Structures are given as structure tokens and as C-alpha cells.
Amino acid sequence: MQNTITSITDFETIKEKEIAFVLYITDNTCNVGENVGPKLEKLLAENFPKLKLYQTYMSDSLELTGQLSVFAIPTVLVYFEGKQYIQKSRTFSLNELEQEIERYYLMVF
């Protein structure tokens, strides 16, 4: 994952610029997060190619994660047309996430 967000300003710019995107929040200390990241990236690339994936590390962007009310990792936030529609934290199923994303994805694209 190369698209990293570290500030509220970066996040707001992306929110205005992108039609739809996913923000993945993890940290270097999260073993689960390190395993989920590549799986999430593969899921989006194969099934939702128009969704851009961004990542942030909680320890590097405390102000941003606090503003987004994210206090557990890993967390996935899904945005369509500037609004957050999906939030999954800590323990979640990628299959369930895929189904939820698909519902909105088909409406927007």
C-alpha cells in the first residue's frame, strides 16, 4: 500500500477529490492489521477497481484518527461521494465487508 494519509488536510483533500475510497487504519504494533492489509488490497483490486485504497498508521496520525473517532485497530472506513457509509473495526469479516461495499459500489458506479 503506497497511498498514505498523515494529516486531516490530506484526508479532507482526498474526500473532496475522490468519488469513492477506502481508508485503512492500522499500526505497526498490530499483527492482525498487518495480515488484513494485503487481503483488503487484493479484495479491492479484484472486485472494486474504482475504489482507491488509502492507509494511515494510528501512531503517526493521532489527530486524524481522533477526528474520525477511531480508537481501535484495524479499522476500515469506506466513503462514497464524500460521506462515510461503512466502518468496521477490530474483528470483522472480509466477506461481510465485500457485500456491504458491493451494495454502495453498484449504486455509485
C-alpha positions in Angstrom: 0.0 0.0 0.0 1.5 3.3 -1.1 -1.2 5.8 -0.5 -0.6 7.1 3.0 -2.6 9.8 4.7 -1.0 11.5 7.7 -3.0 14.7 8.3 -6.5 16.0 8.4 -5.7 18.3 5.5 -4.7 15.4 3.3 -7.8 13.5 4.3 -10.1 16.4 3.5 -8.5 16.9 0.1 -8.9 13.2 -0.8 -12.5 13.3 0.5 -13.3 16.2 -1.9 -11.3 14.7 -4.8 -12.3 11.0 -4.8 -15.7 9.7 -5.8 -15.2 6.7 -3.6 -12.3 5.4 -1.4 -11.3 3.2 1.5 -9.3 4.4 4.4 -7.5 1.5 6.2 -6.2 2.4 9.7 -3.7 0.2 11.4 -0.4 0.4 13.3 3.0 -1.3 13.2 2.2 -3.0 16.5 -1.0 -4.7 15.2 -0.4 -8.2 13.9 -3.9 -8.6 12.7 -3.7 -5.3 10.8 -0.6 -6.4 9.1 -2.4 -9.5 7.8 -5.6 -7.8 6.9 -4.0 -5.1 4.8 -2.8 -7.2 1.9 -6.1 -9.1 1.9 -8.1 -5.9 1.8 -5.9 -4.6 -1.0 -6.4 -7.8 -3.0 -10.2 -7.7 -2.4 -10.5 -4.1 -3.7 -8.2 -4.7 -6.7 -10.2 -7.8 -7.8 -13.8 -6.7 -7.1 -13.9 -2.9 -6.8 -11.2 -1.4 -9.1 -12.7 2.1 -8.9 -12.2 2.3 -5.1 -8.8 3.7 -4.2 -7.2 2.4 -1.0 -5.5 4.8 1.4 -3.8 3.8 4.7 -2.9 5.6 7.9 -1.0 4.5 10.9 -2.7 5.4 14.1 0.5 6.3 15.9 1.6 8.7 13.1 -1.8 10.5 12.8 -3.4 10.7 16.2 -5.2 13.9 15.4 -6.8 12.4 12.2 -7.8 9.2 13.9 -9.2 11.1 16.8 -11.2 13.4 14.5 -12.6 10.3 12.8 -13.5 8.7 16.2 -11.3 5.7 15.5 -9.9 4.2 18.7 -9.4 0.5 17.7 -7.3 -1.1 15.1 -7.5 -2.3 12.5 -10.4 -0.1 11.2 -11.8 0.2 7.6 -13.7 3.3 6.6 -15.5 3.4 3.3 -16.5 6.6 1.7 -18.8 7.3 -1.3 -19.3 10.8 -2.6 -17.6 12.4 0.4 -19.7 10.6 3.0 -18.7 7.7 5.2 -21.1 4.7 4.7 -19.2 1.8 6.3 -17.0 1.4 9.4 -15.6 -1.9 10.5 -13.2 -2.1 13.5 -11.2 -4.7 15.3 -12.8 -8.0 14.3 -14.7 -8.2 11.1 -15.3 -10.5 8.1 -13.9 -9.5 4.8 -16.7 -11.4 3.1 -19.2 -9.3 5.0 -17.3 -6.1 4.2 -17.3 -7.1 0.5 -21.1 -7.5 0.5 -21.6 -4.1 2.1 -19.2 -2.4 -0.3 -20.8 -4.0 -3.3 -24.2 -2.6 -2.3 -23.0 1.0 -2.4 -20.5 0.4 -5.2 -23.2 -0.7 -7.6 -25.3 2.4 -6.8 -22.4 4.8 -7.5 -20.7 3.1 -10.4 
